[in-house]
Amino acid sequence: MDEKCPRCEGRLLPIVYGYPAPSLFDRASAGEVRLGGCVVSSDSPQWSCADCGTEFRDEAGGLTAVGADESD
Ligand SMILES: [Zn+2]
């Protein structure tokens, strides 16, 4: 998947839920993934922008921002 952030066209990182394997910590440190923690709900985002930090869900119509800060 090579989706780009709809807001800033930054790189989207997959958000990984659950208890991460040690190798996943390395990937998170390297900025390749985001760790979402152990609790995942139906409206949890799947992608996080590496540049602006906005999180997105995959939905039928495309990527939808989750918990977006609309102040800008
Ligand atoms: Zn962005």
N, CA, C, O and the ligand as a Tripos MOL2 file, in Angstrom:
@<TRIPOS>MOLECULE
protein
  289   287    73     0     0
PROTEIN
NO_CHARGES

@<TRIPOS>ATOM
      1 N           0.8470   -1.1990    0.0000 N.3       1 MET1
      2 CA          0.0000    0.0000    0.0000 C.3       1 MET1
      3 C           0.8790    1.2430    0.0000 C.2       1 MET1
      4 O           1.7880    1.3860    0.8170 O.2       1 MET1
      5 N           0.5890    2.1200   -0.9190 N.am      2 ASP2
      6 CA          1.4070    3.3280   -0.9970 C.3       2 ASP2
      7 C           0.5480    4.5720   -0.8700 C.2       2 ASP2
      8 O           0.7860    5.5920   -1.5170 O.2       2 ASP2
      9 N          -0.4750    4.4550   -0.0030 N.am      3 GLU3
     10 CA         -1.3450    5.6040    0.2140 C.3       3 GLU3
     11 C          -0.5510    6.7650    0.7990 C.2       3 GLU3
     12 O           0.4030    6.5800    1.5560 O.2       3 GLU3
     13 N          -0.9720    7.9550    0.4250 N.am      4 LYS4
     14 CA         -0.3700    9.1400    1.0050 C.3       4 LYS4
     15 C          -1.4040    9.8620    1.8500 C.2       4 LYS4
     16 O          -2.6100    9.7130    1.6540 O.2       4 LYS4
     17 N          -0.9110   10.6370    2.7830 N.am      5 CYS5
     18 CA         -1.7920   11.4040    3.6500 C.3       5 CYS5
     19 C          -2.6440   12.3500    2.8090 C.2       5 CYS5
     20 O          -2.1110   13.1390    2.0280 O.2       5 CYS5
     21 N          -3.9660   12.2750    2.9660 N.am      6 PRO6
     22 CA         -4.8360   13.1850    2.2100 C.3       6 PRO6
     23 C          -4.6360   14.6430    2.5920 C.2       6 PRO6
     24 O          -5.0150   15.5420    1.8410 O.2       6 PRO6
     25 N          -4.0520   14.8790    3.7410 N.am      7 ARG7
     26 CA         -3.8860   16.2580    4.2120 C.3       7 ARG7
     27 C          -2.5890   16.8820    3.7260 C.2       7 ARG7
     28 O          -2.5730   18.0080    3.2290 O.2       7 ARG7
     29 N          -1.4970   16.1290    3.8780 N.am      8 CYS8
     30 CA         -0.2040   16.7450    3.5880 C.3       8 CYS8
     31 C           0.6110   15.9160    2.6090 C.2       8 CYS8
     32 O           1.7400   16.2810    2.2800 O.2       8 CYS8
     33 N           0.0520   14.8010    2.1380 N.am      9 GLU9
     34 CA          0.7360   13.8980    1.2120 C.3       9 GLU9
     35 C           1.9900   13.2940    1.8250 C.2       9 GLU9
     36 O           2.9000   12.8650    1.1150 O.2       9 GLU9
     37 N           2.0240   13.2650    3.1380 N.am     10 GLY10
     38 CA          3.1280   12.6080    3.8350 C.3      10 GLY10
     39 C           2.9780   11.1020    3.7610 C.2      10 GLY10
     40 O           1.9850   10.5810    3.2530 O.2      10 GLY10
     41 N           3.9730   10.4220    4.2740 N.am     11 ARG11
     42 CA          3.9680    8.9630    4.2430 C.3      11 ARG11
     43 C           3.0470    8.4280    5.3300 C.2      11 ARG11
     44 O           3.0960    8.8880    6.4710 O.2      11 ARG11
     45 N           2.2150    7.4660    4.9830 N.am     12 LEU12
     46 CA          1.3500    6.8370    5.9730 C.3      12 LEU12
     47 C           2.0230    5.6050    6.5480 C.2      12 LEU12
     48 O           2.5310    4.7550    5.8160 O.2      12 LEU12
     49 N           2.0190    5.5240    7.8710 N.am     13 LEU13
     50 CA          2.5850    4.3660    8.5490 C.3      13 LEU13
     51 C           1.4660    3.4870    9.0590 C.2      13 LEU13
     52 O           0.4840    3.9900    9.6040 O.2      13 LEU13
     53 N           1.5980    2.1640    8.8910 N.am     14 PRO14
     54 CA          0.5900    1.2750    9.4580 C.3      14 PRO14
     55 C           0.6470    1.3130   10.9770 C.2      14 PRO14
     56 O           1.7280    1.3490   11.5650 O.2      14 PRO14
     57 N          -0.5100    1.3040   11.6010 N.am     15 ILE15
     58 CA         -0.5860    1.2450   13.0600 C.3      15 ILE15
     59 C          -0.8090   -0.2100   13.4470 C.2      15 ILE15
     60 O          -1.7620   -0.8470   12.9980 O.2      15 ILE15
     61 N           0.0760   -0.7240   14.2820 N.am     16 VAL16
     62 CA          0.0160   -2.1340   14.6680 C.3      16 VAL16
     63 C          -0.5310   -2.2330   16.0850 C.2      16 VAL16
     64 O          -0.0280   -1.5960   17.0100 O.2      16 VAL16
     65 N          -1.5740   -3.0470   16.2330 N.am     17 TYR17
     66 CA         -2.1990   -3.2350   17.5410 C.3      17 TYR17
     67 C          -1.7820   -4.5700   18.1420 C.2      17 TYR17
     68 O          -1.2850   -5.4630   17.4560 O.2      17 TYR17
     69 N          -1.9990   -4.6690   19.4290 N.am     18 GLY18
     70 CA         -1.6100   -5.8840   20.1320 C.3      18 GLY18
     71 C          -0.2300   -5.7240   20.7360 C.2      18 GLY18
     72 O           0.4310   -4.7030   20.5430 O.2      18 GLY18
     73 N           0.1990   -6.7370   21.4660 N.am     19 TYR19
     74 CA          1.5080   -6.6700   22.0980 C.3      19 TYR19
     75 C           2.5810   -6.8860   21.0520 C.2      19 TYR19
     76 O           2.6290   -7.9490   20.4330 O.2      19 TYR19
     77 N           3.4430   -5.9040   20.8390 N.am     20 PRO20
     78 CA          4.3880   -6.0060   19.7240 C.3      20 PRO20
     79 C           5.5520   -6.9480   19.9930 C.2      20 PRO20
     80 O           6.0600   -7.0220   21.1110 O.2      20 PRO20
     81 N           5.9600   -7.6550   18.9710 N.am     21 ALA21
     82 CA          7.1770   -8.4700   19.0430 C.3      21 ALA21
     83 C           8.3800   -7.5410   19.1240 C.2      21 ALA21
     84 O           8.3030   -6.3900   18.6950 O.2      21 ALA21
     85 N           9.4900   -8.0290   19.6700 N.am     22 PRO22
     86 CA         10.6880   -7.1790   19.7830 C.3      22 PRO22
     87 C          11.0910   -6.5320   18.4660 C.2      22 PRO22
     88 O          11.5160   -5.3770   18.4460 O.2      22 PRO22
     89 N          10.9630   -7.2630   17.3740 N.am     23 SER23
     90 CA         11.3640   -6.6890   16.0840 C.3      23 SER23
     91 C          10.4790   -5.5000   15.7170 C.2      23 SER23
     92 O          10.8860   -4.5970   14.9870 O.2      23 SER23
     93 N           9.2450   -5.5290   16.2500 N.am     24 LEU24
     94 CA          8.3300   -4.4440   15.9340 C.3      24 LEU24
     95 C           8.7360   -3.1610   16.6500 C.2      24 LEU24
     96 O           8.5470   -2.0630   16.1260 O.2      24 LEU24
     97 N           9.2950   -3.3060   17.8480 N.am     25 PHE25
     98 CA          9.8110   -2.1250   18.5380 C.3      25 PHE25
     99 C          10.9180   -1.4650   17.7120 C.2      25 PHE25
    100 O          11.0110   -0.2400   17.6370 O.2      25 PHE25
    101 N          11.7590   -2.3100   17.0910 N.am     26 ASP26
    102 CA         12.8300   -1.7620   16.2610 C.3      26 ASP26
    103 C          12.2480   -1.0100   15.0780 C.2      26 ASP26
    104 O          12.7220    0.0660   14.7130 O.2      26 ASP26
    105 N          11.2140   -1.5930   14.4840 N.am     27 ARG27
    106 CA         10.6150   -0.9270   13.3240 C.3      27 ARG27
    107 C           9.9370    0.3680   13.7400 C.2      27 ARG27
    108 O           9.9600    1.3550   13.0050 O.2      27 ARG27
    109 N           9.3280    0.3590   14.9330 N.am     28 ALA28
    110 CA          8.6950    1.5810   15.4180 C.3      28 ALA28
    111 C           9.7440    2.6510   15.6830 C.2      28 ALA28
    112 O           9.5420    3.8260   15.3750 O.2      28 ALA28
    113 N          10.8740    2.2280   16.2600 N.am     29 SER29
    114 CA         11.9500    3.1790   16.5280 C.3      29 SER29
    115 C          12.4890    3.7690   15.2390 C.2      29 SER29
    116 O          12.9030    4.9270   15.1920 O.2      29 SER29
    117 N          12.4770    2.9530   14.1940 N.am     30 ALA30
    118 CA         12.9840    3.3920   12.9040 C.3      30 ALA30
    119 C          11.9610    4.2210   12.1360 C.2      30 ALA30
    120 O          12.2400    4.7050   11.0390 O.2      30 ALA30
    121 N          10.7660    4.3800   12.7260 N.am     31 GLY31
    122 CA          9.7550    5.1900   12.0790 C.3      31 GLY31
    123 C           9.0340    4.4750   10.9590 C.2      31 GLY31
    124 O           8.4900    5.1190   10.0620 O.2      31 GLY31
    125 N           9.0220    3.1520   10.9960 N.am     32 GLU32
    126 CA          8.3530    2.4010    9.9310 C.3      32 GLU32
    127 C           6.9210    2.0470   10.2730 C.2      32 GLU32
    128 O           6.0890    1.8880    9.3800 O.2      32 GLU32
    129 N           6.6280    1.9240   11.5400 N.am     33 VAL33
    130 CA          5.2690    1.6270   11.9670 C.3      33 VAL33
    131 C           4.9580    2.4600   13.2120 C.2      33 VAL33
    132 O           5.8520    3.0180   13.8490 O.2      33 VAL33
    133 N           3.6860    2.5260   13.5330 N.am     34 ARG34
    134 CA          3.2670    3.1090   14.8020 C.3      34 ARG34
    135 C           2.6790    2.0020   15.6580 C.2      34 ARG34
    136 O           2.0040    1.1090   15.1460 O.2      34 ARG34
    137 N           2.9280    2.0540   16.9360 N.am     35 LEU35
    138 CA          2.3440    1.0680   17.8360 C.3      35 LEU35
    139 C           1.0570    1.6310   18.4100 C.2      35 LEU35
    140 O           1.0360    2.7170   18.9900 O.2      35 LEU35
    141 N          -0.0190    0.8700   18.2360 N.am     36 GLY36
    142 CA         -1.3290    1.3580   18.6380 C.3      36 GLY36
    143 C          -1.7600    0.8770   20.0040 C.2      36 GLY36
    144 O          -2.8160    1.2790   20.4930 O.2      36 GLY36
    145 N          -0.9700    0.0260   20.6300 N.am     37 GLY37
    146 CA         -1.3420   -0.4810   21.9390 C.3      37 GLY37
    147 C          -2.1790   -1.7440   21.8270 C.2      37 GLY37
    148 O          -2.4590   -2.2340   20.7330 O.2      37 GLY37
    149 N          -2.5660   -2.2500   22.9700 N.am     38 CYS38
    150 CA         -3.2130   -3.5540   23.0110 C.3      38 CYS38
    151 C          -4.7100   -3.4820   22.7680 C.2      38 CYS38
    152 O          -5.3370   -4.4830   22.4200 O.2      38 CYS38
    153 N          -5.2820   -2.3050   22.9500 N.am     39 VAL39
    154 CA         -6.7280   -2.1860   22.8290 C.3      39 VAL39
    155 C          -7.0800   -1.6630   21.4480 C.2      39 VAL39
    156 O          -6.6620   -0.5740   21.0540 O.2      39 VAL39
    157 N          -7.8460   -2.4460   20.7290 N.am     40 VAL40
    158 CA         -8.2870   -2.0110   19.4090 C.3      40 VAL40
    159 C          -9.8090   -2.0560   19.3630 C.2      40 VAL40
    160 O         -10.4200   -3.0300   19.8030 O.2      40 VAL40
    161 N         -10.4090   -1.0180   18.8390 N.am     41 SER41
    162 CA        -11.8640   -0.9870   18.7130 C.3      41 SER41
    163 C         -12.2320   -0.8110   17.2500 C.2      41 SER41
    164 O         -11.3710   -0.6110   16.3930 O.2      41 SER41
    165 N         -13.5210   -0.8890   16.9830 N.am     42 SER42
    166 CA        -13.9680   -0.8790   15.5940 C.3      42 SER42
    167 C         -13.6460    0.4480   14.9110 C.2      42 SER42
    168 O         -13.5720    0.5150   13.6840 O.2      42 SER42
    169 N         -13.4560    1.4970   15.7010 N.am     43 ASP43
    170 CA        -13.1530    2.7720   15.0630 C.3      43 ASP43
    171 C         -11.6900    3.1840   15.2540 C.2      43 ASP43
    172 O         -11.3320    4.3530   15.1060 O.2      43 ASP43
    173 N         -10.8680    2.2070   15.5820 N.am     44 SER44
    174 CA         -9.4480    2.5220   15.7110 C.3      44 SER44
    175 C          -8.8440    2.7800   14.3310 C.2      44 SER44
    176 O          -9.1800    2.1040   13.3580 O.2      44 SER44
    177 N          -7.9670    3.7490   14.2620 N.am     45 PRO45
    178 CA         -7.3420    4.0430   12.9650 C.3      45 PRO45
    179 C          -6.3400    2.9660   12.5720 C.2      45 PRO45
    180 O          -5.7690    2.2870   13.4270 O.2      45 PRO45
    181 N          -6.1350    2.8210   11.2670 N.am     46 GLN46
    182 CA         -5.1710    1.8380   10.7640 C.3      46 GLN46
    183 C          -3.8980    2.4750   10.2320 C.2      46 GLN46
    184 O          -2.8890    1.8000   10.0230 O.2      46 GLN46
    185 N          -3.9590    3.7850   10.0160 N.am     47 TRP47
    186 CA         -2.8130    4.4700    9.4160 C.3      47 TRP47
    187 C          -2.5200    5.7500   10.1830 C.2      47 TRP47
    188 O          -3.4290    6.4030   10.6950 O.2      47 TRP47
    189 N          -1.2690    6.0920   10.2540 N.am     48 SER48
    190 CA         -0.8610    7.3270   10.8970 C.3      48 SER48
    191 C           0.1250    8.0460    9.9850 C.2      48 SER48
    192 O           1.0780    7.4460    9.4880 O.2      48 SER48
    193 N          -0.1120    9.3300    9.7740 N.am     49 CYS49
    194 CA          0.7840   10.0860    8.9030 C.3      49 CYS49
    195 C           2.0990   10.3630    9.6170 C.2      49 CYS49
    196 O           2.1140   10.8420   10.7510 O.2      49 CYS49
    197 N           3.1940   10.0600    8.9460 N.am     50 ALA50
    198 CA          4.5120   10.2710    9.5430 C.3      50 ALA50
    199 C           4.8320   11.7550    9.6550 C.2      50 ALA50
    200 O           5.6780   12.1510   10.4570 O.2      50 ALA50
    201 N           4.1690   12.5620    8.8670 N.am     51 ASP51
    202 CA          4.5180   13.9840    8.8320 C.3      51 ASP51
    203 C           3.6220   14.8430    9.7100 C.2      51 ASP51
    204 O           4.1170   15.6360   10.5120 O.2      51 ASP51
    205 N           2.3030   14.6940    9.5680 N.am     52 CYS52
    206 CA          1.4170   15.5810   10.3290 C.3      52 CYS52
    207 C           0.7660   14.8540   11.5040 C.2      52 CYS52
    208 O           0.1360   15.4930   12.3460 O.2      52 CYS52
    209 N           0.9080   13.5250   11.5760 N.am     53 GLY53
    210 CA          0.4170   12.7960   12.7230 C.3      53 GLY53
    211 C          -1.0680   12.4780   12.6880 C.2      53 GLY53
    212 O          -1.5860   11.8600   13.6180 O.2      53 GLY53
    213 N          -1.7570   12.8850   11.6430 N.am     54 THR54
    214 CA         -3.1720   12.5570   11.5390 C.3      54 THR54
    215 C          -3.3490   11.0500   11.3600 C.2      54 THR54
    216 O          -2.5810   10.4000   10.6510 O.2      54 THR54
    217 N          -4.3820   10.5060   12.0220 N.am     55 GLU55
    218 CA         -4.6250    9.0740   11.9130 C.3      55 GLU55
    219 C          -5.8620    8.8350   11.0500 C.2      55 GLU55
    220 O          -6.8090    9.6220   11.0570 O.2      55 GLU55
    221 N          -5.8290    7.7350   10.3100 N.am     56 PHE56
    222 CA         -6.8800    7.4510    9.3370 C.3      56 PHE56
    223 C          -7.3640    6.0160    9.4470 C.2      56 PHE56
    224 O          -6.6340    5.1020    9.8320 O.2      56 PHE56
    225 N          -8.6320    5.8640    9.0910 N.am     57 ARG57
    226 CA         -9.2320    4.5420    8.9390 C.3      57 ARG57
    227 C          -9.4740    4.2760    7.4680 C.2      57 ARG57
    228 O          -9.7540    5.1910    6.6940 O.2      57 ARG57
    229 N          -9.3640    3.0090    7.0900 N.am     58 ASP58
    230 CA         -9.7880    2.6030    5.7520 C.3      58 ASP58
    231 C         -11.2900    2.4590    5.7520 C.2      58 ASP58
    232 O         -11.8480    1.6800    6.5250 O.2      58 ASP58
    233 N         -11.9420    3.2050    4.8910 N.am     59 GLU59
    234 CA        -13.3870    3.0460    4.7690 C.3      59 GLU59
    235 C         -13.7240    2.9220    3.2950 C.2      59 GLU59
    236 O         -12.8800    3.1140    2.4200 O.2      59 GLU59
    237 N         -14.9760    2.5950    3.0480 N.am     60 ALA60
    238 CA        -15.3880    2.3120    1.6720 C.3      60 ALA60
    239 C         -15.0480    3.4650    0.7300 C.2      60 ALA60
    240 O         -14.6320    3.2480   -0.4080 O.2      60 ALA60
    241 N         -15.2280    4.6810    1.2130 N.am     61 GLY61
    242 CA        -15.0060    5.8360    0.3530 C.3      61 GLY61
    243 C         -13.5740    6.3270    0.3360 C.2      61 GLY61
    244 O         -13.2590    7.3150   -0.3270 O.2      61 GLY61
    245 N         -12.7000    5.6380    1.0680 N.am     62 GLY62
    246 CA        -11.3090    6.0740    1.1170 C.3      62 GLY62
    247 C         -10.8650    6.2710    2.5480 C.2      62 GLY62
    248 O         -11.4950    5.7740    3.4810 O.2      62 GLY62
    249 N          -9.7880    6.9920    2.7130 N.am     63 LEU63
    250 CA         -9.2380    7.1960    4.0460 C.3      63 LEU63
    251 C         -10.0120    8.2960    4.7660 C.2      63 LEU63
    252 O         -10.2610    9.3690    4.2150 O.2      63 LEU63
    253 N         -10.3830    8.0040    6.0020 N.am     64 THR64
    254 CA        -11.1130    8.9640    6.8100 C.3      64 THR64
    255 C         -10.2880    9.3130    8.0360 C.2      64 THR64
    256 O          -9.8190    8.4280    8.7530 O.2      64 THR64
    257 N         -10.1140   10.5990    8.2720 N.am     65 ALA65
    258 CA         -9.3380   11.0290    9.4320 C.3      65 ALA65
    259 C         -10.0630   10.6520   10.7120 C.2      65 ALA65
    260 O         -11.2870   10.7470   10.7950 O.2      65 ALA65
    261 N          -9.3120   10.2320   11.6920 N.am     66 VAL66
    262 CA         -9.8590    9.8330   12.9820 C.3      66 VAL66
    263 C          -9.3810   10.8250   14.0270 C.2      66 VAL66
    264 O          -8.1920   11.1290   14.1130 O.2      66 VAL66
    265 N         -10.3060   11.3200   14.8100 N.am     67 GLY67
    266 CA         -9.9400   12.2230   15.8950 C.3      67 GLY67
    267 C          -9.1420   13.4100   15.3970 C.2      67 GLY67
    268 O          -8.2200   13.8870   16.0580 O.2      67 GLY67
    269 N          -9.5130   13.8720   14.2280 N.am     68 ALA68
    270 CA         -8.7210   14.9120   13.5990 C.3      68 ALA68
    271 C          -8.8330   16.2330   14.3460 C.2      68 ALA68
    272 O          -9.8940   16.6140   14.8400 O.2      68 ALA68
    273 N          -7.7190   16.9010   14.4060 N.am     69 ASP69
    274 CA         -7.7160   18.2450   14.9490 C.3      69 ASP69
    275 C          -8.0130   19.1950   13.7940 C.2      69 ASP69
    276 O          -7.1830   19.4060   12.9100 O.2      69 ASP69
    277 N          -9.2070   19.7580   13.8220 N.am     70 GLU70
    278 CA         -9.6440   20.5800   12.7000 C.3      70 GLU70
    279 C          -9.2710   22.0440   12.8920 C.2      70 GLU70
    280 O          -9.7150   22.9030   12.1290 O.2      70 GLU70
    281 N          -8.4650   22.3330   13.8970 N.am     71 SER71
    282 CA         -8.1970   23.7250   14.2350 C.3      71 SER71
    283 C          -7.3720   24.4370   13.1680 C.2      71 SER71
    284 O          -7.3270   25.6660   13.1330 O.2      71 SER71
    285 N          -6.7350   23.6840   12.3190 N.am     72 ASP72
    286 CA         -5.9660   24.3570   11.2670 C.3      72 ASP72
    287 C          -6.7860   24.3980   10.0000 C.2      72 ASP72
    288 O          -6.3280   24.9230    8.9850 O.2      72 ASP72
    289 ZN         -0.1260   14.1550    6.8920 Zn       73 ZN73
@<TRIPOS>BOND
     1     1     2 1
     2     2     3 1
     3     3     4 2
     4     3     5 am
     5     5     6 1
     6     6     7 1
     7     7     8 2
     8     7     9 am
     9     9    10 1
    10    10    11 1
    11    11    12 2
    12    11    13 am
    13    13    14 1
    14    14    15 1
    15    15    16 2
    16    15    17 am
    17    17    18 1
    18    18    19 1
    19    19    20 2
    20    19    21 am
    21    21    22 1
    22    22    23 1
    23    23    24 2
    24    23    25 am
    25    25    26 1
    26    26    27 1
    27    27    28 2
    28    27    29 am
    29    29    30 1
    30    30    31 1
    31    31    32 2
    32    31    33 am
    33    33    34 1
    34    34    35 1
    35    35    36 2
    36    35    37 am
    37    37    38 1
    38    38    39 1
    39    39    40 2
    40    39    41 am
    41    41    42 1
    42    42    43 1
    43    43    44 2
    44    43    45 am
    45    45    46 1
    46    46    47 1
    47    47    48 2
    48    47    49 am
    49    49    50 1
    50    50    51 1
    51    51    52 2
    52    51    53 am
    53    53    54 1
    54    54    55 1
    55    55    56 2
    56    55    57 am
    57    57    58 1
    58    58    59 1
    59    59    60 2
    60    59    61 am
    61    61    62 1
    62    62    63 1
    63    63    64 2
    64    63    65 am
    65    65    66 1
    66    66    67 1
    67    67    68 2
    68    67    69 am
    69    69    70 1
    70    70    71 1
    71    71    72 2
    72    71    73 am
    73    73    74 1
    74    74    75 1
    75    75    76 2
    76    75    77 am
    77    77    78 1
    78    78    79 1
    79    79    80 2
    80    79    81 am
    81    81    82 1
    82    82    83 1
    83    83    84 2
    84    83    85 am
    85    85    86 1
    86    86    87 1
    87    87    88 2
    88    87    89 am
    89    89    90 1
    90    90    91 1
    91    91    92 2
    92    91    93 am
    93    93    94 1
    94    94    95 1
    95    95    96 2
    96    95    97 am
    97    97    98 1
    98    98    99 1
    99    99   100 2
   100    99   101 am
   101   101   102 1
   102   102   103 1
   103   103   104 2
   104   103   105 am
   105   105   106 1
   106   106   107 1
   107   107   108 2
   108   107   109 am
   109   109   110 1
   110   110   111 1
   111   111   112 2
   112   111   113 am
   113   113   114 1
   114   114   115 1
   115   115   116 2
   116   115   117 am
   117   117   118 1
   118   118   119 1
   119   119   120 2
   120   119   121 am
   121   121   122 1
   122   122   123 1
   123   123   124 2
   124   123   125 am
   125   125   126 1
   126   126   127 1
   127   127   128 2
   128   127   129 am
   129   129   130 1
   130   130   131 1
   131   131   132 2
   132   131   133 am
   133   133   134 1
   134   134   135 1
   135   135   136 2
   136   135   137 am
   137   137   138 1
   138   138   139 1
   139   139   140 2
   140   139   141 am
   141   141   142 1
   142   142   143 1
   143   143   144 2
   144   143   145 am
   145   145   146 1
   146   146   147 1
   147   147   148 2
   148   147   149 am
   149   149   150 1
   150   150   151 1
   151   151   152 2
   152   151   153 am
   153   153   154 1
   154   154   155 1
   155   155   156 2
   156   155   157 am
   157   157   158 1
   158   158   159 1
   159   159   160 2
   160   159   161 am
   161   161   162 1
   162   162   163 1
   163   163   164 2
   164   163   165 am
   165   165   166 1
   166   166   167 1
   167   167   168 2
   168   167   169 am
   169   169   170 1
   170   170   171 1
   171   171   172 2
   172   171   173 am
   173   173   174 1
   174   174   175 1
   175   175   176 2
   176   175   177 am
   177   177   178 1
   178   178   179 1
   179   179   180 2
   180   179   181 am
   181   181   182 1
   182   182   183 1
   183   183   184 2
   184   183   185 am
   185   185   186 1
   186   186   187 1
   187   187   188 2
   188   187   189 am
   189   189   190 1
   190   190   191 1
   191   191   192 2
   192   191   193 am
   193   193   194 1
   194   194   195 1
   195   195   196 2
   196   195   197 am
   197   197   198 1
   198   198   199 1
   199   199   200 2
   200   199   201 am
   201   201   202 1
   202   202   203 1
   203   203   204 2
   204   203   205 am
   205   205   206 1
   206   206   207 1
   207   207   208 2
   208   207   209 am
   209   209   210 1
   210   210   211 1
   211   211   212 2
   212   211   213 am
   213   213   214 1
   214   214   215 1
   215   215   216 2
   216   215   217 am
   217   217   218 1
   218   218   219 1
   219   219   220 2
   220   219   221 am
   221   221   222 1
   222   222   223 1
   223   223   224 2
   224   223   225 am
   225   225   226 1
   226   226   227 1
   227   227   228 2
   228   227   229 am
   229   229   230 1
   230   230   231 1
   231   231   232 2
   232   231   233 am
   233   233   234 1
   234   234   235 1
   235   235   236 2
   236   235   237 am
   237   237   238 1
   238   238   239 1
   239   239   240 2
   240   239   241 am
   241   241   242 1
   242   242   243 1
   243   243   244 2
   244   243   245 am
   245   245   246 1
   246   246   247 1
   247   247   248 2
   248   247   249 am
   249   249   250 1
   250   250   251 1
   251   251   252 2
   252   251   253 am
   253   253   254 1
   254   254   255 1
   255   255   256 2
   256   255   257 am
   257   257   258 1
   258   258   259 1
   259   259   260 2
   260   259   261 am
   261   261   262 1
   262   262   263 1
   263   263   264 2
   264   263   265 am
   265   265   266 1
   266   266   267 1
   267   267   268 2
   268   267   269 am
   269   269   270 1
   270   270   271 1
   271   271   272 2
   272   271   273 am
   273   273   274 1
   274   274   275 1
   275   275   276 2
   276   275   277 am
   277   277   278 1
   278   278   279 1
   279   279   280 2
   280   279   281 am
   281   281   282 1
   282   282   283 1
   283   283   284 2
   284   283   285 am
   285   285   286 1
   286   286   287 1
   287   287   288 2
@<TRIPOS>SUBSTRUCTURE
     1 MET1         2 RESIDUE 1 A MET
     2 ASP2         6 RESIDUE 1 A ASP
     3 GLU3        10 RESIDUE 1 A GLU
     4 LYS4        14 RESIDUE 1 A LYS
     5 CYS5        18 RESIDUE 1 A CYS
     6 PRO6        22 RESIDUE 1 A PRO
     7 ARG7        26 RESIDUE 1 A ARG
     8 CYS8        30 RESIDUE 1 A CYS
     9 GLU9        34 RESIDUE 1 A GLU
    10 GLY10       38 RESIDUE 1 A GLY
    11 ARG11       42 RESIDUE 1 A ARG
    12 LEU12       46 RESIDUE 1 A LEU
    13 LEU13       50 RESIDUE 1 A LEU
    14 PRO14       54 RESIDUE 1 A PRO
    15 ILE15       58 RESIDUE 1 A ILE
    16 VAL16       62 RESIDUE 1 A VAL
    17 TYR17       66 RESIDUE 1 A TYR
    18 GLY18       70 RESIDUE 1 A GLY
    19 TYR19       74 RESIDUE 1 A TYR
    20 PRO20       78 RESIDUE 1 A PRO
    21 ALA21       82 RESIDUE 1 A ALA
    22 PRO22       86 RESIDUE 1 A PRO
    23 SER23       90 RESIDUE 1 A SER
    24 LEU24       94 RESIDUE 1 A LEU
    25 PHE25       98 RESIDUE 1 A PHE
    26 ASP26      102 RESIDUE 1 A ASP
    27 ARG27      106 RESIDUE 1 A ARG
    28 ALA28      110 RESIDUE 1 A ALA
    29 SER29      114 RESIDUE 1 A SER
    30 ALA30      118 RESIDUE 1 A ALA
    31 GLY31      122 RESIDUE 1 A GLY
    32 GLU32      126 RESIDUE 1 A GLU
    33 VAL33      130 RESIDUE 1 A VAL
    34 ARG34      134 RESIDUE 1 A ARG
    35 LEU35      138 RESIDUE 1 A LEU
    36 GLY36      142 RESIDUE 1 A GLY
    37 GLY37      146 RESIDUE 1 A GLY
    38 CYS38      150 RESIDUE 1 A CYS
    39 VAL39      154 RESIDUE 1 A VAL
    40 VAL40      158 RESIDUE 1 A VAL
    41 SER41      162 RESIDUE 1 A SER
    42 SER42      166 RESIDUE 1 A SER
    43 ASP43      170 RESIDUE 1 A ASP
    44 SER44      174 RESIDUE 1 A SER
    45 PRO45      178 RESIDUE 1 A PRO
    46 GLN46      182 RESIDUE 1 A GLN
    47 TRP47      186 RESIDUE 1 A TRP
    48 SER48      190 RESIDUE 1 A SER
    49 CYS49      194 RESIDUE 1 A CYS
    50 ALA50      198 RESIDUE 1 A ALA
    51 ASP51      202 RESIDUE 1 A ASP
    52 CYS52      206 RESIDUE 1 A CYS
    53 GLY53      210 RESIDUE 1 A GLY
    54 THR54      214 RESIDUE 1 A THR
    55 GLU55      218 RESIDUE 1 A GLU
    56 PHE56      222 RESIDUE 1 A PHE
    57 ARG57      226 RESIDUE 1 A ARG
    58 ASP58      230 RESIDUE 1 A ASP
    59 GLU59      234 RESIDUE 1 A GLU
    60 ALA60      238 RESIDUE 1 A ALA
    61 GLY61      242 RESIDUE 1 A GLY
    62 GLY62      246 RESIDUE 1 A GLY
    63 LEU63      250 RESIDUE 1 A LEU
    64 THR64      254 RESIDUE 1 A THR
    65 ALA65      258 RESIDUE 1 A ALA
    66 VAL66      262 RESIDUE 1 A VAL
    67 GLY67      266 RESIDUE 1 A GLY
    68 ALA68      270 RESIDUE 1 A ALA
    69 ASP69      274 RESIDUE 1 A ASP
    70 GLU70      278 RESIDUE 1 A GLU
    71 SER71      282 RESIDUE 1 A SER
    72 ASP72      286 RESIDUE 1 A ASP
    73 ZN73       289 GROUP 0 **** ****
